[in-house]
Amino acid sequence: MLNRESSRDTKGRIRILFSIWADADNTNAQSLNARDIALRLNPKRFESYLFARRPDPRLLNKESIHLIHLPPRLRSLVVACHLVWGDYDILFYPPHNLLMTWYRALVWTGKRKKIIATVEGTAQQIQAVPSATRKRLLRLLSEADTCCALSPYIADTMQQEFGLRTKVVPIGVDTAVFTPVDRADHRPPIKVLCVGSLQPRKQIHLILDLAQRIGPTEAEFHIIGNVIGSPAYRDSLLERKAKERLDHVYFHGGMPQRGVAQWMQRCDVFVLPSRLEGTPKVTYEAAATGLPCIVFNDYQTPSVVDGVTGFQVKTFEEMLDRLRLLIEDRDLRLQMGMAAREHAKNFDWDVVVKQWERVFEDVVRNG
């Protein structure tokens, strides 16, 4: 049902349409971020509207959160009607697909919304996607009233490559779910965790390369993630594990956030082997649980302070050396974990949402 009440009818609150699916089983990072933002916006100043079929139970029975039911069929039509004719002040996380084409064509018949787009990947990532997708995304960003990059490095690459100026608003982490534990009594083999979808871009095969060089008496390697796209990559990983007898490598499949948090609490070091990232949400979550992280420095994530909360490395050999160092040096591992925990507090959603509130108010006030 379309929302046709005016902003004044809700005591002047800013009405935000989140163009995401807020289903409980949706583990997409953008959907998770949108839900965490909606849950923490000041209910006296903001009204949040989200699409859902099987909604995240955290969103239910909230005075300022409204769920728009999506039927099994004609979902795109329902979404398009809300984009064009819904009485909202802001369209947040706008789609860069046919739905925005409909919006552009029909907006003159409905209500023009302020569009706020997020830039979650570097310019290098955008250049790597198919040409048609890249063109749609860049058009959306150029037409948005405000673009927000999730890190300073992303903002810099967008400025240099595409001439696009963005604000910087970091990603957040739920520190009530991702909580630290005391690892002082953890003994070898050290548990190394990787959380990432099983697709070639994530380079999960590098975890097997690490396991090939680090034996089972020193470390166990635990991998959490669903298959994205063809299962061929997953199958190749499992075949290699069996062929090389890497029995200290464990695949756990995908799981909800609380399950991931529990595994992070059991483990000692977090490794993300992907080079093509923006600001990987899992590194913020790992830091919040007190895990030192090892990542590649290609995307310069703010979640890892090199040499303080973990390591940002240039090569696989450097990743291997830093992992060996953390496995062998218990005190360094614990020290970096404590520093990571403190650093993650800067990205607590309660802190980050205040920044989003200012963005929403500014775009409505000033355009």
C-alpha positions as CSV (number, residue, x, y, z in Angstrom):
1,M,0.0,0.0,0.0
2,L,1.4,3.4,-1.0
3,N,2.3,5.9,1.7
4,R,0.5,9.1,0.8
5,E,0.7,10.9,4.1
6,S,2.8,14.1,4.1
7,S,5.8,14.7,6.2
8,R,3.8,17.2,8.3
9,D,1.4,14.5,9.2
10,T,4.2,12.7,11.1
11,K,5.2,15.7,13.1
12,G,7.8,16.9,10.6
13,R,9.8,13.7,10.6
14,I,11.9,13.0,7.5
15,R,10.6,10.0,5.6
16,I,13.2,7.6,4.2
17,L,12.5,4.8,1.7
18,F,15.3,2.2,1.9
19,S,15.4,0.5,-1.4
20,I,16.5,-2.9,0.0
21,W,15.0,-6.2,1.0
22,A,14.9,-6.4,4.8
23,D,14.2,-10.1,5.0
24,A,15.6,-12.0,8.0
25,D,17.6,-14.4,5.8
26,N,19.1,-11.7,3.7
27,T,22.8,-11.6,4.6
28,N,23.7,-9.0,1.9
29,A,26.0,-6.4,3.5
30,Q,23.9,-3.5,2.1
31,S,20.7,-4.9,3.5
32,L,22.3,-5.5,6.9
33,N,23.7,-2.0,7.0
34,A,20.3,-0.5,6.0
35,R,18.5,-2.4,8.8
36,D,21.1,-1.3,11.4
37,I,20.8,2.3,10.3
38,A,16.9,2.2,10.4
39,L,16.9,0.6,13.9
40,R,19.1,3.4,15.3
41,L,17.7,6.6,13.7
42,N,16.1,9.0,16.1
43,P,12.4,8.1,15.9
44,K,11.4,11.7,16.7
45,R,13.1,12.9,13.6
46,F,12.9,10.0,11.1
47,E,10.5,7.5,9.6
48,S,12.0,4.5,7.9
49,Y,10.3,2.4,5.2
50,L,11.8,-1.0,4.1
51,F,10.6,-3.7,1.7
52,A,10.2,-7.3,3.1
53,R,8.5,-10.6,2.6
54,R,9.9,-12.4,5.7
55,P,11.1,-9.4,7.7
56,D,14.0,-9.2,10.2
57,P,12.2,-9.6,13.5
58,R,14.2,-6.7,15.0
59,L,12.2,-4.4,12.7
60,L,8.8,-5.4,14.0
61,N,6.7,-3.3,16.3
62,K,8.9,-0.2,15.9
63,E,7.0,3.0,15.9
64,S,9.1,4.7,13.3
65,I,9.9,1.7,11.1
66,H,7.3,0.6,8.5
67,L,7.6,-2.6,6.5
68,I,6.3,-2.7,2.9
69,H,5.1,-6.2,2.1
70,L,6.3,-7.6,-1.2
71,P,4.0,-10.2,-2.9
72,P,5.4,-13.4,-4.5
73,R,4.7,-11.9,-7.9
74,L,4.9,-8.4,-9.4
75,R,7.4,-7.3,-6.7
76,S,9.2,-5.0,-9.1
77,L,6.0,-3.2,-9.9
78,V,5.3,-2.7,-6.2
79,V,8.8,-1.3,-5.7
80,A,8.4,1.0,-8.7
81,C,5.1,2.4,-7.5
82,H,6.8,3.3,-4.2
83,L,9.8,4.8,-6.0
84,V,7.6,7.0,-8.2
85,W,4.4,7.8,-6.2
86,G,5.3,7.1,-2.6
87,D,5.3,10.2,-0.4
88,Y,8.9,10.0,0.8
89,D,11.5,12.7,1.3
90,I,14.6,10.5,0.7
91,L,15.4,7.5,-1.5
92,F,18.3,5.7,0.2
93,Y,20.3,2.9,-1.4
94,P,18.6,3.6,-4.8
95,P,18.7,0.6,-7.3
96,H,20.9,0.9,-10.4
97,N,18.7,-1.2,-12.6
98,L,15.5,-0.9,-14.6
99,L,13.6,0.3,-11.6
100,M,15.5,3.6,-11.7
101,T,14.8,3.9,-15.4
102,W,11.1,3.7,-14.6
103,Y,11.6,6.3,-11.8
104,R,13.3,8.7,-14.2
105,A,10.6,8.3,-16.8
106,L,7.6,8.7,-14.4
107,V,8.9,10.9,-11.6
108,W,7.1,13.9,-13.1
109,T,3.8,12.1,-12.3
110,G,4.7,11.5,-8.7
111,K,7.0,13.0,-6.0
112,R,10.7,13.8,-6.6
113,K,12.8,12.4,-3.8
114,K,16.2,13.4,-2.6
115,I,18.5,10.5,-3.7
116,I,21.3,9.4,-1.5
117,A,23.7,6.8,-3.0
118,T,26.5,4.9,-1.3
119,V,29.8,4.1,-2.9
120,E,30.9,0.9,-1.4
121,G,33.7,-0.2,-3.7
122,T,36.8,1.4,-5.1
123,A,37.1,2.8,-8.6
124,Q,39.1,-0.3,-9.5
125,Q,36.1,-2.5,-8.5
126,I,33.7,-0.4,-10.6
127,Q,36.0,-0.6,-13.6
128,A,36.0,-4.4,-13.2
129,V,32.3,-4.9,-13.6
130,P,30.6,-5.4,-17.0
131,S,30.3,-2.2,-19.0
132,A,26.5,-1.9,-18.9
133,T,26.4,-2.3,-15.1
134,R,29.2,0.3,-14.7
135,K,27.4,2.8,-16.9
136,R,24.1,2.4,-14.9
137,L,26.0,2.8,-11.6
138,L,27.9,5.8,-12.7
139,R,24.8,7.5,-14.0
140,L,23.0,6.9,-10.8
141,L,26.0,8.3,-8.8
142,S,26.1,11.4,-11.1
143,E,22.4,12.0,-10.6
144,A,22.2,11.5,-6.9
145,D,21.7,14.5,-4.6
146,T,24.4,13.2,-2.3
147,C,27.0,10.3,-2.7
148,C,28.6,8.9,0.4
149,A,31.8,6.8,0.2
150,L,32.4,4.3,3.0
151,S,36.1,5.1,3.3
152,P,38.5,7.9,2.5
153,Y,40.4,5.7,0.0
154,I,37.1,4.9,-1.9
155,A,36.4,8.7,-2.0
156,D,39.9,9.4,-3.3
157,T,39.7,6.8,-6.1
158,M,36.3,8.0,-7.2
159,Q,37.5,11.6,-7.4
160,Q,40.6,10.6,-9.3
161,E,39.1,8.1,-11.7
162,F,35.6,9.6,-12.3
163,G,35.8,13.2,-11.0
164,L,33.0,12.3,-8.5
165,R,33.1,14.1,-5.1
166,T,31.7,12.2,-2.2
167,K,31.2,12.6,1.5
168,V,32.8,9.9,3.7
169,V,30.5,8.0,6.1
170,P,32.1,4.8,7.5
171,I,30.4,1.4,7.8
172,G,29.2,0.4,11.2
173,V,29.4,-2.6,13.4
174,D,26.9,-4.0,16.0
175,T,29.1,-4.2,19.1
176,A,26.2,-5.7,21.0
177,V,26.4,-8.8,18.8
178,F,30.2,-8.8,18.0
179,T,31.6,-8.8,21.5
180,P,35.1,-9.6,22.7
181,V,36.2,-12.6,24.7
182,D,39.3,-13.4,26.8
183,R,41.6,-15.5,24.6
184,A,44.5,-15.6,27.1
185,D,44.0,-19.4,27.7
186,H,43.8,-20.3,24.0
187,R,46.5,-22.8,23.1
188,P,47.8,-24.2,19.8
189,P,46.7,-25.1,17.3
190,I,45.7,-21.5,16.8
191,K,42.3,-21.1,15.0
192,V,42.5,-18.9,11.9
193,L,39.1,-17.6,10.5
194,C,38.1,-16.5,7.1
195,V,34.6,-15.2,6.3
196,G,33.8,-14.7,2.6
197,S,31.6,-16.1,-0.1
198,L,32.9,-19.0,-2.1
199,Q,33.6,-17.3,-5.4
200,P,36.9,-16.7,-7.3
201,R,37.0,-12.9,-6.5
202,K,37.3,-13.7,-2.8
203,Q,40.5,-15.8,-3.3
204,I,39.6,-18.4,-0.7
205,H,42.1,-20.7,-2.4
206,L,44.8,-18.6,-0.7
207,I,43.6,-19.9,2.7
208,L,44.4,-23.4,1.3
209,D,47.8,-22.1,0.3
210,L,48.4,-20.9,3.8
211,A,47.3,-24.2,5.2
212,Q,49.7,-26.0,2.9
213,R,52.6,-24.0,4.4
214,I,51.4,-24.0,8.1
215,G,50.8,-27.5,9.6
216,P,47.9,-28.8,11.7
217,T,49.9,-28.7,14.9
218,E,50.3,-24.9,14.5
219,A,46.9,-23.8,13.2
220,E,43.4,-24.8,12.1
221,F,41.7,-22.9,9.2
222,H,38.0,-22.2,9.4
223,I,36.1,-20.8,6.4
224,I,32.5,-19.5,6.6
225,G,30.7,-18.5,3.5
226,N,28.0,-19.4,0.9
227,V,28.5,-20.3,-2.7
228,I,28.0,-17.3,-5.0
229,G,27.4,-18.1,-8.7
230,S,28.6,-21.4,-10.0
231,P,29.5,-24.1,-7.5
232,A,32.6,-25.0,-9.6
233,Y,34.9,-22.9,-7.5
234,R,33.7,-24.4,-4.2
235,D,34.1,-27.9,-5.7
236,S,37.6,-27.1,-6.7
237,L,38.5,-26.1,-3.2
238,L,37.0,-29.2,-1.7
239,E,38.8,-31.4,-4.2
240,R,42.1,-29.7,-3.5
241,K,41.5,-30.1,0.3
242,A,41.0,-33.8,-0.1
243,K,43.8,-34.3,-2.6
244,E,46.4,-32.5,-0.5
245,R,45.0,-33.9,2.7
246,L,44.5,-30.5,4.3
247,D,42.5,-31.9,7.1
248,H,43.1,-28.8,9.2
249,V,40.9,-26.8,6.8
250,Y,37.2,-26.7,7.7
251,F,34.3,-25.4,5.5
252,H,31.3,-24.4,7.5
253,G,29.0,-22.9,4.9
254,G,27.0,-19.7,5.4
255,M,25.4,-18.6,8.6
256,P,23.6,-15.6,10.2
257,Q,25.4,-12.8,12.0
258,R,25.2,-14.3,15.4
259,G,26.7,-17.6,14.2
260,V,29.5,-15.7,12.6
261,A,30.0,-13.7,15.9
262,Q,30.3,-17.0,17.8
263,W,32.9,-18.3,15.5
264,M,34.9,-15.1,15.7
265,Q,34.9,-15.5,19.5
266,R,36.3,-19.0,19.2
267,C,39.1,-18.1,16.9
268,D,42.4,-16.2,17.3
269,V,43.3,-14.5,14.0
270,F,41.2,-13.3,11.1
271,V,42.5,-13.4,7.5
272,L,40.7,-12.0,4.5
273,P,42.5,-13.1,1.3
274,S,40.5,-11.0,-1.2
275,R,42.2,-8.1,-3.0
276,L,39.0,-6.6,-4.6
277,E,37.1,-5.1,-1.7
278,G,35.7,-1.7,-0.6
279,T,35.3,-1.7,3.2
280,P,34.7,-5.4,4.1
281,K,32.2,-5.5,6.8
282,V,33.6,-8.7,8.3
283,T,36.9,-7.0,9.2
284,Y,35.0,-4.5,11.4
285,E,33.1,-7.4,13.0
286,A,36.3,-9.4,13.6
287,A,38.0,-6.3,15.2
288,A,35.0,-5.8,17.5
289,T,35.4,-9.3,18.8
290,G,39.1,-8.7,19.5
291,L,40.6,-10.5,16.5
292,P,43.8,-9.2,14.9
293,C,43.2,-9.1,11.2
294,I,45.4,-9.6,8.2
295,V,44.2,-8.1,4.9
296,F,45.7,-7.0,1.6
297,N,46.4,-3.2,1.4
298,D,44.9,-2.8,-2.1
299,Y,41.7,-1.2,-0.7
300,Q,43.2,0.4,2.5
301,T,40.3,-0.5,4.8
302,P,40.0,1.8,7.9
303,S,39.2,-1.3,10.0
304,V,42.8,-2.5,10.2
305,V,45.5,-0.2,11.5
306,D,48.7,-1.7,10.1
307,G,51.1,-2.9,12.8
308,V,48.6,-1.9,15.6
309,T,45.4,-3.9,15.2
310,G,46.7,-6.3,12.6
311,F,48.5,-6.1,9.2
312,Q,47.8,-4.7,5.8
313,V,50.1,-6.7,3.4
314,K,51.2,-6.4,-0.2
315,T,52.0,-10.0,-1.1
316,F,50.9,-13.5,-0.3
317,E,54.4,-14.2,1.2
318,E,54.0,-11.2,3.5
319,M,50.6,-12.5,4.5
320,L,52.1,-15.8,5.3
321,D,54.9,-14.2,7.4
322,R,52.5,-12.0,9.4
323,L,50.3,-15.0,10.1
324,R,53.2,-17.1,11.3
325,L,54.2,-14.2,13.5
326,L,50.8,-14.0,15.1
327,I,50.6,-17.8,15.6
328,E,54.0,-17.9,17.3
329,D,53.8,-14.7,19.4
330,R,50.9,-15.0,21.8
331,D,51.5,-11.7,23.5
332,L,51.5,-9.8,20.2
333,R,48.3,-11.6,19.2
334,L,46.5,-10.6,22.4
335,Q,47.9,-7.0,22.3
336,M,46.7,-6.5,18.7
337,G,43.4,-8.0,19.6
338,M,42.8,-5.6,22.4
339,A,43.8,-2.7,20.1
340,A,41.4,-3.9,17.5
341,R,38.6,-4.0,20.0
342,E,39.2,-0.4,21.0
343,H,39.5,0.7,17.4
344,A,36.2,-0.9,16.5
345,K,34.4,1.3,19.0
346,N,34.9,4.2,16.6
347,F,32.6,2.4,14.2
348,D,29.9,1.3,16.6
349,W,26.6,1.8,14.8
350,D,25.4,4.2,17.5
351,V,28.3,6.5,16.5
352,V,28.0,6.0,12.7
353,V,24.3,6.6,12.6
354,K,24.7,10.0,14.0
355,Q,26.7,10.8,10.9
356,W,24.0,9.4,8.7
357,E,21.4,11.5,10.5
358,R,23.4,14.7,9.6
359,V,23.6,13.6,5.9
360,F,19.8,13.0,5.8
361,E,19.0,16.4,7.4
362,D,21.5,18.2,5.2
363,V,20.2,16.8,2.0
364,V,16.5,17.6,2.9
365,R,17.5,21.1,4.1
366,N,20.0,22.1,1.4
367,G,19.6,19.6,-1.5
